Amino acid sequence: MIQMQSNLDVADNSGAREIMCIRVLKGSNSMDARVGDIIVGVVKSATPGQQVKKSDVVRCVVVRTKQPIRRADGPVLRFDDNAAVVINPAMEPRGTRVFGPVARELRDKNFMRIISLAPEVL
């Protein structure tokens, strides 16, 4: 569950390291984002010399949350951290690699490029 002012790790090599959520883009009155939802965030720390700089406003898709994900067939999935992947206006990742596992719910939201770049899909 990601809401405004939540800090997220960045799970790709776009240059950003940490992002703070400033807006959840989901419906008219939604306050929180879950796996697969798009958020607007500001880059709090970045790697020098990369395409994303500190204080840039970027769109991201949430790929991992500490809040448990309950699936329809029974199991509950919980990650150790909150993480997001920076995306471009075409809804594709700006980086060329994705680090760490991602949730299978991204497949339902048509983020197939992130699924293919991820080392593990849970």
N, C-alpha and C positions, 0 to 999 in steps of 0.2 A: 504494500500500500504506500504509494508515493504521493505526497501532497506538496503544497507550496513550501519553500524553504528546506525541503529534504535534500540531503547531499547524496550523490550517487557516484560510484566509481565508473570509469569509462572502460568498456570491454573491447576496444578496438585500437588500431594504431593511427588514428586521425591526428593525434597530437595533443588532445585534451587528456588530462589525467583524472580530474574531478569536476563534477558539474553540480550546480545547485538548481533545483526545479523552481521556475518562476510562474509557470502556467501549465495546467493540464488541459489538453485539447481533446475533450471527450464529452459531447453533449452540451446542453445549455447550462446546467447547474451542477456539474460533477465536481467533487472536491478531491477525489483521489484517483490515482492511476494504478493499474495492475499490469501484469506481464502482457506485452503486446500493444499497450496503449502508447500514444505519442504525447510527448511533453515538450515544452519550450524551456530551455535551461541556459544559464550563463556559466561560462567556463571559469572555474575558480583557480585551477592550476593547470599548466600546460608544459609540454616538452619544448624546449627552445628549437627554433628553426623548422617547425612543422607547419602544416596548412591551417590548423586551428590555433588561435592565439588566446591568451588570457583576456577575459572580459568580453569575448565574442558571445553573441546570442545565437544559439543553435537549436535545431530540432533534433530530438532523440527518440528512440523507441526503447522502452523498458524491456530488458531481457532476463533479469533476475531480481527477486525480491525476498526479503527476510520473512514477509508475511506468507503463511502457508497457502498453497494453491490446492484447492480440493477439486479433483477430477470427477467426472460423472460416473466412471466405473469403479470408484472407491478410493484409490490411493491419494495420499496427501504429499505434496512436494514442497520442500522448504530449502532455500539457499542460505549461504553464510553471509552474503552481502547484497546490497542493492546495486545494480549495475545497469548501464544503458549503452546503446550504440548510436553514435552520431550519424544522422542521415541527411541526404540532400533533398531538394524539392521533388525529385522523382521517386522518393521513398526507397532509395538504395543507400547502402552504407558508404560514408566518405572514405573510410579506411579500406585497406586491402586485406586485413586479417581481423579475426575475432578471437578474443582470448577467453578461455573458460567455457563451462557448459552453458547452454541456453535451454529454455523450456520449449516443449513441443507445441505450446499454444501459439507460438509465432507462425507456425504453418497454417493455422486457421485464419490468421490475419494477413496472409499472403506476403510475408517477409521471407521469401524463398532464398534470396541472395544471402541473408544473414544465416539461415539454416545451413546453406551449403558451405559457408566459410567457417562455421563453428566446429571445433574439434569433437564436441560431444553434444548430443541432443537428448535431454531427459524428459 
